Amino acid sequence: MDILEGKVFSAKVISAEVGISVKEVFDHLEHIQKSVNRGNYHLVITPAECKKCGFVFRKRERLKKPGKCPVCRGESIQEPLFCLRRTGTLHYDDVQQG
C-alpha cells in the first residue's frame, strides 16, 4: 500500500514496482478499495479514457482497463490510474504522478 500513497500509478507500473502480475495487482486493488475506504485512506481512481474520441469511463465499476470504447469502438484505451490518499488531507490536484 505504501507505493500508492500520494502518487498515481497504473496497474502495470505497480506490477513492475512490486514484482507481481498485473492480475494480482487488480486483486490487491479490489481488496484495498473495500478495506481502506472505511478507514483513514481513500483509493482514488482516475478512470480509463479512450485515446481516439476522449470518452471517459466514469461509471465503470471494474478496475481493469476496458477492451473497447462504447462510443467509437476504438481499442486504444488509456489505463485507469490509482492512488491512496488520507481522507481529508490531500486534494486530488495535489497528488503527484509517478
C-alpha positions in Angstrom: 0.0 0.0 0.0 2.9 2.4 0.7 3.7 2.6 -3.1 0.3 4.1 -3.8 0.3 6.7 -1.0 0.4 10.2 -2.6 1.4 9.0 -6.1 -0.5 7.9 -9.1 0.3 4.7 -10.9 -1.2 2.3 -13.5 -1.6 -1.4 -12.6 1.3 -2.2 -15.0 3.6 0.2 -13.2 2.6 -1.2 -9.8 3.2 -4.7 -11.1 6.7 -3.8 -12.2 7.5 -1.9 -9.0 6.4 -4.7 -6.6 7.2 -7.7 -8.8 3.8 -9.4 -9.1 1.5 -10.0 -12.0 -1.0 -7.4 -13.2 -3.8 -9.8 -12.3 -2.5 -9.9 -8.7 -2.3 -6.1 -8.7 -6.0 -5.9 -9.6 -6.9 -8.5 -6.9 -5.0 -6.4 -4.3 -6.5 -3.1 -5.5 -10.0 -4.6 -5.1 -9.2 -5.6 -1.6 -7.6 -2.3 -0.8 -10.7 -0.5 -2.2 -13.0 -2.4 0.1 -10.9 -2.1 3.2 -9.3 1.4 3.1 -12.4 3.3 2.2 -13.7 2.6 5.6 -10.6 4.0 7.4 -8.3 7.0 7.1 -7.5 6.4 3.5 -9.4 6.5 0.2 -8.5 4.8 -3.1 -8.6 7.5 -5.8 -9.2 6.1 -9.2 -8.6 8.2 -12.4 -10.9 6.4 -14.9 -9.8 4.9 -18.2 -10.1 7.1 -21.2 -10.4 6.4 -24.9 -7.4 7.9 -26.7 -9.4 8.1 -30.0 -12.5 10.1 -29.0 -11.8 11.1 -25.4 -14.7 9.1 -23.8 -14.1 8.7 -20.1 -15.3 5.5 -18.4 -16.5 7.3 -15.2 -19.3 4.8 -14.3 -17.2 1.7 -14.7 -17.1 -0.4 -11.6 -14.4 -2.9 -12.6 -10.8 -1.7 -12.1 -9.4 -3.3 -15.2 -8.9 -1.4 -18.5 -11.9 -1.8 -20.8 -11.3 -3.5 -24.1 -13.2 -1.2 -26.4 -14.8 2.3 -26.3 -18.6 2.1 -26.4 -18.8 5.4 -28.4 -16.2 4.9 -31.2 -15.3 1.3 -30.8 -11.6 2.2 -30.6 -9.3 -0.1 -28.7 -6.7 2.4 -27.8 -7.6 3.0 -24.1 -5.6 4.9 -21.5 -5.4 2.7 -18.4 -7.1 3.7 -15.2 -4.7 5.2 -12.6 -4.7 4.5 -8.8 -3.6 6.5 -5.8 -4.1 6.2 -2.0 -4.7 9.4 -0.1 -5.5 10.2 3.5 -9.1 11.2 4.0 -9.4 15.0 4.3 -5.7 15.7 3.8 -4.8 15.8 0.1 -6.8 17.3 -2.7 -6.8 15.3 -5.9 -4.8 18.0 -7.7 -2.1 17.7 -5.1 -1.3 14.1 -6.0 2.0 13.5 -7.8 2.1 11.3 -10.9 4.7 8.6 -10.7 
